[in-house]
Amino acid sequence: MMKRYRFFKITFLLAVFTFLLRSFVVHGQIRPGAQQTEDYLKLIEGKKVGVVAHAASQIYHSNGSTHLIDS
């Protein structure tokens, strides 16, 4: 009985994970928050913001790339 419960639990978690992963996909491409600055920039403009990121984090756009802190 316990093995059956474990199987359903793992199957359910896998299904939920797959659903959540698909919900973050936009036109077949995953877009990180750094590439969606137009969505939240107005909300944080004029406020103090902390950034927790890798030192080499960059935002890629059509003109090339920009360091995350310089954006």
WOCORQUI-V129156 format. One record per pair of residues at least 24 apart in sequence whose C-alpha atoms are under 6 Angstrom apart, sorted by the first residue. I is the first residue (numbers start at 0). J is the second residue. D is the distance in Angstrom with one decimal. If there is no record, write none. Layout:
BEGIN
i/j/d
I/J/D
I/J/D
END
This chain:
BEGIN
i/j/d
33/58/5.9
34/58/5.9
END
